[in-house]
Amino acid sequence: MTTVHTPIGAGNPAPALARVPFRGGFILAAAGPVDQEGARPVPLRPFCEALRLDPDTQARKLKGKPWACPVIMTVQVPGDVQAREMLCIPLRALPMWLATIHPAKVAPEAR
């Protein structure tokens, strides 16, 4: 796993998270330019919270998957005044991660 620490200061704010288009809807992902759209970092915690999954358990699971390419980034969440470290996976790995989750583990209202 890679840790990406972005120095935060006058000239270097933390990367912002923004709603980006994904499969007919929107998800929270790192804003700004990326080399390939599939490489865009997507924070894991908002998905885990929406599905009522434990983010720490999912992070441990993803750290052992070579396709997941998890990184820890310092990001600025919309509406939050503080930049925070979050585990992120590339957008291309999101469907694969979701496929590893058994539906019985997901909150009934989120299924």
Disulfide bonds with the S-S distance in Angstrom:
none
